[in-house]
Structure formats: structure tokens, C-alpha cells
Amino acid sequence: MFCENLKTMRKAKGYTQEELAIKLNVVRQTVSKWEKGVSQTKGY
């Protein structure tokens, strides 16, 4: 599932949610929602 993979990969790279958010040009809350499965990506 996307949310589990995202969190696992983020932690494996040693990124905080804030650092990943900056790299993806989104706010930290978006990364948090993705990891919780509250919000999904649009599959771009």
C-alpha cells in the first residue's frame, strides 16, 4: 500500500516528513496525510 511504502522509504532514507515535503514541493501535513492513508496521490 502506498502509505506504508512511503513511510518505510522515507525512514530508510533518513528524511523527516518536513524534509520530504520540501523535496516534493508540498506541505508537511500532506506527507502526514499520505502516510496515514487519509489522502491519496492522483497518480501522476
C-alpha positions in Angstrom: 0.0 0.0 0.0 1.3 3.5 -0.8 1.1 4.9 2.7 3.2 2.0 4.2 5.7 2.2 1.3 6.1 5.9 1.6 6.8 5.9 5.3 9.2 2.9 5.0 11.1 4.5 2.2 11.2 8.0 3.9 12.6 6.5 7.1 15.1 4.3 5.2 16.5 7.5 3.5 16.6 9.2 6.9 14.2 12.0 5.9 11.8 13.7 8.2 8.3 14.4 6.9 9.3 18.1 6.6 12.4 17.3 4.6 10.5 15.0 2.2 7.7 17.6 1.9 10.3 20.2 0.8 11.8 17.8 -1.8 8.3 17.1 -3.2 7.2 20.8 -3.0 4.2 20.1 -0.7 3.5 21.0 2.9 4.4 18.6 5.7 0.8 17.9 6.5 0.3 16.5 3.1 3.1 13.9 3.7 1.5 13.1 7.0 -1.9 12.5 5.4 -0.3 10.3 2.7 1.4 8.2 5.4 -1.8 7.8 7.4 -3.8 6.9 4.2 -6.1 9.9 4.7 -5.3 11.4 1.4 -4.2 9.7 -1.8 -2.0 10.9 -4.7 -3.6 11.4 -8.1 -1.2 9.0 -9.8 0.6 11.5 -12.0 
